[in-house]
């Protein structure tokens, strides 16, 4: 029986939270995953449908890391790659990093020609003598029969039209080059019916024509494992890339696909197994601030919560998925504050609490998520049925929004100009309602803040659920010694 492996979304180069260690994690996890595929499962090919890299423009070290991972795969095992949105270039280029790796023989880049024929995609066969910048399809001869791999590059909102072209193009290719015994299509998108809240854009209905010519749809893009209908498979990224993805209900890893002769069928049958990848652990600590009248009382209770969480944390870290060389990896702690704050927001020192959590948990990093309300905001919301909030029995949303903005401004570090800050929030809200670009909204808010608080221009705290600028590394750090790949 023949076996091929399927992983996606390795995101090499992702320096999560600005940490060099997280960038190294992406490499070592990808390395360990492909090694496991080859040595433990004996795969004859590896498919990677999108987001090999995390960014369109990469530093030399990231390219070297990618080549090191790819070089660990024996030469007789093809690594078949299609382009994802993170691999996409902002402007057309003659040579991209994926094309470079294809021309170097490190990967086989599979792309559909969607421009030559508006009705049917054109797929050119892979030519080992003349590699070109990419290939349309690749044939793998196995003991069970011919397996044909096609690739569809990231198409974003235009994917529905592309899928129709691909279905027609695969049929025309098979008519010209002979019918394969098994067909695989690499693509980078989510299935709306399966993951509606995670950015799925394609429906099962839009895949009907594809299903007629494809036996295995190898997907990437959504970092959570899911599969459907016995032919659609998405393995989940090898590493979790934010605290949501780090939750225990998100599976990450790769598939092994075993092919065998089917009984009475015209194509090969397949058996799919999902293998969890060994990776950096996440651990969530939830703390409700509602019951505390002062910061000192809250801090005392928080220290007790940290101590009580250690048993669960230690059990979590001992899972085989999170061990490296037999020892637990340092976790990323998702520290979540909820509830209603009973004292001044300015006295709520989350930085101090995060430092305590990092020390107590031996964490690589603590990501603080503050989803609290102050008592004043809670009181405002409880007044929603007061007379002026309703007009003729209908909710006066404009007035309510204004009162919310005013209360938020009064509770912020900008309370010396609360009316003006409320105006800024209201204006930003209106711009968002008109679907103006996030960049225009950012510029508008930034300019007004500079005008109102000239002395605070450089004193900014980013209060986001995932702060992409935390601990941002300098360019000098990029020149540090190359990562030592951990062989697990």
Number of C-alpha atoms within 10 A of each C-alpha: 10 18 21 21 25 28 29 32 26 26 23 24 25 21 20 21 22 17 17 19 13 20 19 22 24 26 26 22 25 30 24 20 24 22 19 17 24 20 10 9 15 16 21 19 19 23 25 27 32 30 26 23 26 20 18 15 16 14 11 11 16 23 16 12 22 21 15 15 21 20 13 13 20 12 11 8 16 21 23 24 28 31 27 26 19 18 23 21 13 8 5 8 7 7 11 16 16 23 22 16 20 22 18 13 16 22 25 27 31 31 25 24 22 19 10 9 11 13 16 23 27 23 23 17 17 18 13 9 6 8 17 13 19 24 23 23 25 22 14 16 14 14 11 17 17 18 20 20 22 29 29 27 26 24 18 13 11 10 19 16 14 23 22 19 22 27 21 18 22 25 19 16 19 14 10 9 10 11 15 18 19 22 21 20 25 27 29 27 25 22 23 15 14 15 14 13 8 14 13 16 17 19 15 15 9 15 17 13 15 21 15 10 19 21 20 19 23 26 29 30 25 21 24 21 20 20 15 13 7 12 15 18 21 31 28 29 28 28 26 23 17 16 18 15 18 22 15 13 10 15 23 27 26 26 25 22 20 18 22 17 16 12 9 7 9 11 21 21 17 20 12 17 10 20 16 17 23 22 24 24 24 27 21 20 15 13 17 16 24 18 13 17 13 15 18 12 11 19 19 11 15 18 14 10 15 18 12 11 16 13 10 10 18 12 9 18 20 14 12 14 16 21 18 16 10 10 11 18 20 19 22 22 25 24 21 17 20 15 17 19 25 17 17 15 16 9 10 17 11 15 11 11 18 18 14 17 23 20 12 14 22 15 18 18 22 25 21 21 19 16 12 18 20 19 18 18 20 15 11 13 13 10 12 14 11 8 11 12 17 15 10 7 9 8 15 14 12 11 13 18 15 16 17 18 22 21 20 21 22 19 19 14 12 18 16 13 13 19 17 17 23 23 16 19 20 18 15 19 15 13 16 14 9 9 10 12 10 12 9 13 17 11 11 15 17 13 10 15 17 13 11 15 13 10 9 11 12 8 7 7 7 10 10 11 16 16 16 13 11 13 13 13 14 9 8 7 9 14 11 10 8 12 16 10 17 14 13 15
